[in-house]
Amino acid sequence: MSAPVLDAGEISDFLREVFPGAMDHFTIDAVGDMTARVRMLFSEQRLRPGGTISGPSLMTLADTGVWVALLAQIGRVALSVTSHLDIDFLRKADPGDVIGEVRLLKVGRKLAVGTVTMFSEHDPRPVAHASVTYAIPSGHQPA
């Protein structure tokens, strides 16, 4: 692939348009060539018993992060959808923002595959790692 076709602000605006409310929970720190850095904003609602960020919240970050990185590469294609998500939980995610470092491994005509390593905002040790595959609609035309 080449340089991103959408920057972080353009992706944020697009997601607000096609998925109202989604960007209330995330910020896009950066997008690059086949990469993204997405931050899931802390909320008490994300905590599970024991005071750790819940697994479903981390899965949401992984899914959103790969979608952001993919949109940066292919443009405004709202109908790309998750077809597979696999996650390993590595350690407790303490309360606070969680950062997802995304790397797209492949963007093809029909599928995109990426990985996301997630970190608590003040701890460099990963809390989770995910592999995510997105299906890209046939003959997609960026919006």
HUWO-V574725 format. One record per backbone hydrogen bond with DSSP energy under -1.0 kcal/mol. NH is the residue of the N-H (numbers start at 1). CO is the residue of the C=O. E is the energy in kcal/mol with one decimal. If there is no record, write none. Layout:
# HUWO-V574725
NH;CO;E
NH;CO;E
This chain:
# HUWO-V574725
5;72;-3.4
6;72;-1.1
11;7;-2.3
12;8;-2.5
13;9;-2.4
14;10;-2.3
15;11;-2.8
16;12;-2.1
17;13;-1.6
18;14;-2.5
19;15;-2.4
22;19;-2.2
24;21;-1.6
25;22;-1.5
27;39;-2.1
29;37;-2.0
30;37;-1.5
32;35;-2.3
34;32;-1.0
36;102;-1.5
37;30;-2.7
38;100;-2.3
39;27;-3.1
40;98;-3.3
41;25;-2.5
46;43;-2.1
47;44;-1.7
48;52;-2.9
51;48;-1.8
53;93;-2.8
54;46;-3.1
58;54;-1.7
59;55;-2.5
60;56;-2.0
61;57;-2.0
62;58;-2.3
63;59;-2.5
64;60;-2.8
65;61;-2.8
66;62;-2.0
67;63;-2.0
68;64;-2.6
69;65;-2.3
70;66;-2.6
71;67;-2.8
72;68;-2.0
74;70;-2.7
75;71;-2.3
77;75;-2.1
80;77;-1.0
81;135;-2.0
83;133;-3.2
84;133;-1.6
86;131;-2.6
88;129;-2.9
90;127;-2.6
91;127;-1.4
98;40;-2.0
99;119;-2.9
100;38;-3.5
101;117;-2.9
102;36;-3.1
103;115;-2.4
104;34;-3.0
105;113;-3.0
106;113;-1.7
108;111;-3.3
112;134;-2.3
113;106;-2.5
114;132;-2.7
115;103;-2.5
116;130;-2.4
117;101;-2.2
118;128;-2.9
119;99;-2.4
121;97;-2.2
123;120;-1.9
127;118;-3.2
128;118;-1.2
129;88;-2.2
130;116;-2.6
131;86;-2.8
132;114;-2.8
133;84;-2.7
134;112;-2.9
135;81;-3.5
136;110;-3.3
140;137;-1.4
143;76;-4.4
